[in-house]
Amino acid sequence: MRERQVEKKLVKAVKERGGICPKFVSPGFDGMPDRIVLLPGKRFAFVEVKAPGRAARKLQLSRHRLLNSLGYRVYVLDDPERIGELLDEI
């Protein structure tokens, strides 16, 4: 399964829960997570999407730590079976 397929499943699951999952683009600030999950009730988090078995790169992990230090949740999703669990946690 490719990263894009995992990403599509995430977007669909978020929509089914009444939220949106826009692509996060940050020109000039590489390594930021791929998606922002925005759910009803002011719940949100950043999600780095990976193909199954793939890990985040060093720069991405650095950005995740930065976001975490600012109080934001960041998830790395490489298994579409975890989408429901991830959304429940958010």
N, C-alpha and C positions, 0 to 999 in steps of 0.2 A: 504494500500500500504506500502511496506517495503522500508527501506532506500536504499537498493540495486537497487530497481526498479527506484527510483528517480535518483540515480547515473547513471544508464544505459541511461536514457532519456537525462541527461545532456551531457554525453559523445557523444551520437548520434547527438544531436543538435550542439555541438561544431564542430564535424567532418563535418556536413552539411554546416557549415560556413567557412570551409577550415582551421580549427584549430585543435589543439590536446588538450587532457585533461588527462594528466598522473596522476596516483595515486601518492600522495605525502607521502613518508615514511621518517620519521626523527627519526632514532634510538637514544635513549637517550634523546629525547626532546619531551616528550608526550604533547598531546593537540594541535598539529599543525593541520591545516585544511586538509581535505581528498584529495582534488584535486587542481591542478593548471590549470587554463584555459589560454591557449596561443592561441591568435587569430592573423590573419594577421595584419600587420601594427604596430607591436610591442605593441599590447594591451594584457594585462594579469591581472589576479587577482587570489586570493585564494578563494576556495569555501568549506565550511563546509556543508556536505550533511546530512540531517536528515529525518527520516520518518515524514510524515505529522503530524503536531501538536506537534512534539518533539522539545525541546529547546537544545541549546548548554550547556555543563557542565561548571562549574566554571573555571576549568583549561583551557578549550577551549576558553572561553571568555577572559581569561587573555592573552592567546597567540594572540588572535585577536587584543586586545588592543596594544600589543607589536608590531605586524606587522603594525597596523595603525599608531603608533607613528613613525615608520620608513618610513612611506609614502606609504605603500602598501595597496591596497583595499582587504577587506575580506568580503565575503557574506555568510550568512547562508541560505541555500535553503531547505525548507521543503514542497514546493508545486511545482509539475512539471509544473503547468500552468504559473509559474513565470519565467521559463527558458528563454523564448524569451526576456522578459523585462530585465532580468539580463544580458544577452549577449549583448543587445543593449546598456546598460549602460557601460559595459566594453569597 
